[in-house]
Amino acid sequence: MTIPYSILDLSPIPEGSTATDALNNSRDLAQHAERCGYTRYWLAEHHNLAGNASSATAVVICHVAAGTSRIRVGSGGIMLPNHAPLVIAEQFGTLASLFPGRIDLGLGRAPGTDQLTARALRRDLLGSADNFPQDVQELQHYFAPERPGQAVRAIPGSGLEVPIWILGSSLYGAQLAAHFGLPYAFASHFAPDYLMEAMHAYRSLFKPSEQQARPHAGVGVNVIAADTDEHARYLFTTQLQHVTRMHRNARGTLPPPIADIDTFWSPQEKAGVMAQLACTVVGSRDTVRAGLEAFIAKTGASELILTGQIWDHRERVRSFEIAAAAIEGLEAPQS
């Protein structure tokens, strides 16, 4: 049986486009993903970034879910310290009521932005991240069947048991997901350093729960696919520029690809960017298949979570179509 494969979308705003274009592109890509057999389509919460349109994540999830019929749609993730758990329970309870059996709630503990913007979001930063385990438990409480005398309820939300995932890029998230018996997704597509340690910690410490009987690890990987290796490498220069700008603290909208990336970055920048994007596969269908097969064998991934920053929407759709064809028949390792 083919390993489950899913998409993480940041709703990128390409240079020359608008947020409206980006949001409509996300919905269109999700429709293609549904036809190509993707398991889920996740959207990420980011704030004060000129190149991303998914800041109101629950609203974008609704937009995407309304345009599809079968694929699971959710967050990858909601940055829980930015929000009161009851608000998230109500939002995702509403989504689960509108789209029964199709909503996922992935949770992270980072702000998804800079500290100044985080303060504008939260007003009070004291202890926000430290409260993450308690906030996760509070969310589980709101989604559980209502108890006699329960004073505060999520309406809608109570009894819907929306599936919760823990997201992370360090050992902390892996240990927390294992402790709570929840599925885990590792952000190796931009933070690969602790990938293998986190996978080992999650599997070795996992405690079965009512939601999850066995560990389930989704692993993030950048995939840039095209009809030829050469064209895929050309498309990849968009993401290389974008991450280089992040290193320069000069974020912006998603740039078009360029013919010679070495004219854009320094050797030192190249080394840093390529280390950050170590979990990346670029190429034609056969190249992508070989790269993902090796990635699955190395990580023991239960599920592939694909992402990829491509400037032209048609090329982005084509990339995910090629990736789906490349994955067909690849199996998850036996756990």
Secondary structure, 3 states (H helix, E strand, C coil): CCCCEEEEECCECECCCCHHHHHHHHHHHHHHHHHCCCCEEEECCCCCCCCECCCCHHHHHHHHHHCCCCCEEEEEEEEHHHCCHHHHHHHHHHHHHHCCCCEEEEEECCCCCCHHHHHHHHCCCCCCHHHHHHHHHHHHHHHCCCCCCCCCCCCCCCCCCCCEEEEECCHHHHHHHHHHCCCEEECCCCCCCCHHHHHHHHHHHCCCCCCCCCCCEEEEEEEEECCCHHHHHHHHHHHHHHHHHHHCCCCCCECCCCCCHHHCCCHHHHHHHHHHCCCEEEECHHHHHHHHHHHHHHHCCCEEEEECCCCCHHHHHHHHHHHHHHHCCCCCCCC
